[in-house]
Amino acid sequence: MKKALCLLAACLLLGSSLASCTSVPENITVHTSENNVISLSASGQRKVAPDKATIAYGVNSEAEDAQTCQKNNADAIGQVVEKLKSMGIDEKNIQTSDYHLRPKMDYNNGEKIVGYQMNTTITVTGLDMDVVGSVVDQSVEAGINTIDYIQYEVSNYDELYQEALDDAIQSAKEKAQAIAQSTGNKLKEVVYVQDRGGDDSYRYDAGSEDLMMKAEDMVEKSVSVAPGEIEIKAQIDISFRIE
């Protein structure tokens, strides 16, 4: 019995690696026949176009003295916030953070302070996909000169994750049933199951390196948004009793 179970598990594992379905078990481990248990690891996926976005961008200001630098930065941030409100974005979806004021040093002349630099970040959440490009364009016109990232999301993530989880469980059950039948056993109840959680693939981060550009370039070029699809993945470990 033990030898047959192990041989069948190896064959099924090879077959699953060649399959193109989005919810096949990734690993199969069969315990000894004395345990009367079949244990599997499985996953299920859902791919979907995002319908919401979060933007993180900021204003970087420079001046000879700290007070002027801080004032220039605050004025620019205020203009951006007012622009966002005028576009119908709720104030609760606008957050300012990461205030950094630092001296600019000239290390070639005895670490002399030659000016100051201040950066403030604004995070805008809950944006519909069809306004993301316009929000970025108009924010740049209002004073934004650094963009950190655009994060794409789905509003019904929990529902899609549950569907992916159902796929993983069903796939694992079908594999366990095949193993049990091929070895002359009957598949009985689930004795153990663990949801290993999502893998954060629902988040699309465009990355600061790709989005960083000079202010004049951002004004001249309209931002094009092409999020594509994101993957929501569920992974489980599950064990069935056999007899």
Secondary structure as the mmCIF struct_conf table of DSSP 4:
data_model
#
loop_
_struct_conf.conf_type_id
_struct_conf.id
_struct_conf.beg_label_comp_id
_struct_conf.beg_label_asym_id
_struct_conf.beg_label_seq_id
_struct_conf.end_label_comp_id
_struct_conf.end_label_asym_id
_struct_conf.end_label_seq_id
HELX_RH_AL_P HELX_RH_AL_P1 LYS A 2 LEU A 18
TURN_TY1_P TURN_TY1_P1 THR A 22 SER A 23
STRN STRN1 PRO A 25 VAL A 30
HELX_RH_3T_P HELX_RH_3T_P1 SER A 33 ASN A 35
TURN_TY1_P TURN_TY1_P2 ASN A 36 ASN A 36
STRN STRN2 VAL A 37 VAL A 48
STRN STRN3 LYS A 52 ALA A 63
BEND BEND1 GLU A 64 ASP A 65
HELX_RH_AL_P HELX_RH_AL_P2 ALA A 66 SER A 86
TURN_TY1_P TURN_TY1_P3 MET A 87 GLY A 88
HELX_RH_3T_P HELX_RH_3T_P2 GLU A 91 ASN A 93
STRN STRN4 ILE A 94 ASP A 106
HELX_RH_3T_P HELX_RH_3T_P3 TYR A 107 ASN A 109
BEND BEND2 GLY A 110 GLU A 111
STRN STRN5 LYS A 112 ASP A 128
HELX_RH_3T_P HELX_RH_3T_P4 MET A 129 VAL A 131
HELX_RH_AL_P HELX_RH_AL_P3 VAL A 132 ALA A 142
TURN_TY1_P TURN_TY1_P4 GLY A 143 GLY A 143
STRN STRN6 THR A 146 GLU A 153
TURN_TY1_P TURN_TY1_P5 SER A 155 ASN A 156
HELX_RH_AL_P HELX_RH_AL_P4 TYR A 157 SER A 182
TURN_TY1_P TURN_TY1_P6 THR A 183 GLY A 184
STRN STRN7 LEU A 187 ASP A 195
BEND BEND3 ASP A 200 ASP A 200
TURN_TY1_P TURN_TY1_P7 SER A 201 TYR A 202
STRN STRN8 TYR A 204 ASP A 205
HELX_RH_AL_P HELX_RH_AL_P5 SER A 208 LEU A 211
HELX_RH_AL_P HELX_RH_AL_P6 ALA A 215 GLU A 220
BEND BEND4 LYS A 221 LYS A 221
STRN STRN9 ILE A 230 ILE A 242
#
